[in-house]
Amino acid sequence: MLNKKTFVALALALAVVYLAEAREEGPHDMADALRMLEELDRYYTQATRPRFGKRSDAYTNWAKDSE
């Protein structure tokens, strides 16, 4: 019986330590994720600029052509 209580107490102590460390890691992971998203935003903002002048005005209203 003493062995079982010792095991349960040890398991609870380890769980408390694990949860305390997990809470400390949270903001750092979020900061890394936000930094990565900002870098991706900068990259894809430059990579996906609008292409003006690629299409002519003759084909802007295709519904009129089908009538």
C-alpha positions in Angstrom: 0.0 0.0 0.0 2.9 2.4 0.8 4.5 1.6 -2.5 1.3 2.5 -4.4 0.9 5.8 -2.5 4.6 6.6 -3.2 4.1 5.9 -6.9 0.9 8.1 -7.1 2.7 10.9 -5.3 5.7 10.7 -7.7 3.4 10.6 -10.7 1.5 13.7 -9.5 4.8 15.5 -8.8 6.1 14.7 -12.3 2.8 15.8 -13.9 2.9 19.2 -12.1 6.5 19.8 -13.2 5.7 18.8 -16.8 2.6 21.1 -16.9 4.6 24.0 -15.4 7.3 23.6 -18.1 4.7 23.4 -20.8 3.1 26.7 -19.8 6.5 28.4 -20.0 7.1 27.1 -23.5 3.8 28.5 -24.9 4.6 32.1 -25.5 8.0 31.3 -27.1 6.4 29.0 -29.5 3.7 31.6 -30.4 6.4 34.2 -30.9 8.3 31.9 -33.3 5.1 31.1 -35.2 4.2 34.8 -35.5 7.8 35.6 -36.7 7.5 32.8 -39.3 4.2 34.1 -40.5 5.6 37.6 -40.9 8.5 36.3 -42.9 6.1 34.3 -45.2 3.9 37.4 -45.6 6.9 39.5 -46.6 8.0 36.8 -49.1 4.6 36.2 -50.7 3.7 39.9 -50.8 6.7 40.4 -53.1 6.2 37.2 -55.0 2.5 37.7 -55.9 2.4 41.3 -57.2 -0.6 42.0 -59.4 0.0 41.7 -63.1 -1.4 44.8 -64.7 -1.7 45.0 -68.5 -1.8 41.3 -69.1 -5.3 41.2 -70.3 -7.0 43.4 -72.8 -10.3 45.3 -72.2 -11.9 43.5 -75.2 -12.5 40.4 -73.1 -13.6 41.9 -69.8 -17.3 41.3 -70.3 -17.7 37.8 -71.6 -21.4 37.7 -70.9 -22.2 40.0 -73.8 -20.3 37.8 -76.2 -22.5 34.8 -75.3 -25.8 36.5 -76.0 
